[in-house]
Amino acid sequence: MSHRPVALSALAALGLLAACGSSNDMRLYPTAGPLAAQTPPPVIVAKASDASDTSGELTFRLPDGPRCKGTWSTVAPRVTSRERGISLSIRDLGGRLGRTNETVAGVNSGEIFAVCKDGTRLQGTFVMGSGTTSGNGTATDTLGNSYKLLF
């Protein structure tokens, strides 16, 4: 089973997709601060790249604001198995060499951090299931907003 991180944990992990280089959406819902006071509060959609890896780029735009760019990263424990040996069977003549990686089942934690063109910073944390494409977390920005992160 392969591990597909999300992206933006707060933004990320983001509904991770299967292919390398793919992107996924993370949604940031304002829960406190100036954006939460708007009716209805805006939803920020962040694109997380490299959803099949353990980190990638995060891009989004704040409402009526600048573009923001950052990174999402998750800790995905893996077990690596190595195989060595000599085989006397005709099919495997000469022996076997190999390595396999497997994701450890459980809940993985991650973080997001982004800086906007005007200097605003957003950072957050999230959790996601191993090998899943969903997660949740929280984030805050330097403009006084707090967010619920879902992907």
N, C-alpha and C positions, 0 to 999 in steps of 0.2 A: 504494500500500500504506500503510495507516495504522499509526501506532505506538501500541501499547497497553501502557503501562507496567504495572508490577506494583506491587504495593504490598507491602510491607514488604521491601523488598529484604531487608530482612530482613523481612520480613513482606510483602511487597508485591508489588511488581511483580507480584506476587502472582498469579499465574495470571490475569492481566488479562483482563477481559472486554470484549466489544464495545461495550456501550452506556455513554454518559455516566451518571454517577451509579450505575453498577453497583458491586458489591463483589466482591472475590475473596479467597480464603484464602491465607495464608502460614503455613508451619509452622516452628516453632522447636524444634529437637531439642537438648537439653542435651548437651554434649560434655565439660564439665569443671565442677567446682564442686558445691555441695550438691544441686542438682537432678539432676545426672548420677549422683550416688551412690545415688539411690533405685532400687529394683528393682520394676518397670521404671521407667525415667526417664519423667517426664511429657512430653507433647508439647503445646506452646502453639500454639493456632490464633489467628492474628491476622486481622482483617478489614481490608482495604484498600479505601477508597472511591475513586471516580473513576478506575477502572482504565484508561480510555481517554485520560486526560490524562497530564501529566508529573509530577504530584504530587497528593497527596490525604491524607485522614485515615486514621490507623491506630488500631485499637482492639483490646484483648485483655485477658485477666485472667491474672495469674500464679497458679500452682497454690496453692490455699489462701491466696490473697493478694488484694490490691486490684485494682480496674480500672485500666487504663492507657490513655492516649490520647496520640497523637503524630502525626507526619507522615512520609510516605514521599515521596521525590523522586528522579527519574531525569533524567539528561542525555541527551536524545534529539536528535541532530543532524538538522536538516531542511534541505531545499533548497526555496526559494521561487522560483517562476517567475511572471513577470508578462507579460501579453500586452496590447499596445496596437497599434492600427493602424486603418487605414481599409480597408474592404472595398467593392468595387464590385459584388459579386454581390447578386442580389435577396434571397437567403436571409439574408445578413448585412448588409443595407443599414445604413449608418451606422457600421460599424466594430465592433471587438471590444475589450472590456476584461475583464480577469479576472486571477485569481491562483490558483495551485495550490500545495499543500504536499506534499512527499514525504519519507518517512523515508529517511535514508541507511542503507544496509545495513551491518551490523557489530555490534559488541558495545557496549552502553551501560552505563555505571556509574550507581549510585544509592546513596542513603543512607536510613536510617531513624533516627528519634529519638523516644522516648516518655518521658513522666513518669507515674508511678503516683500514686494518691491518697496513699500513705504517703511519697512523696518518692523512691522508687526510680526510677532512670533506666536506660533501655536504649538502646543505640545500635549501629548496624552499617552494613555496606556490602554491596552486591550487584552482580552483573552480569546482564544479560539481553540476548537477541538482539533486534535491531530488528524490530518488527512481530510479535514472538512473545508468548506468554502464559506463558513460563516463565523461571526464573532461579535463581540460588543465591548465597549469601554467608555472612557470619559476623556475629555480634553478641555483645555482652557487656552485663551489667547491673552495677549497683553493689552487688549482693549476692554477687558473686564467681562468677557463672555465665557460661559461654561457650556459645554456640549455633551450630549449623549451620542456616542459613536456606534453605529450599527452597520454591519455588512454581511 
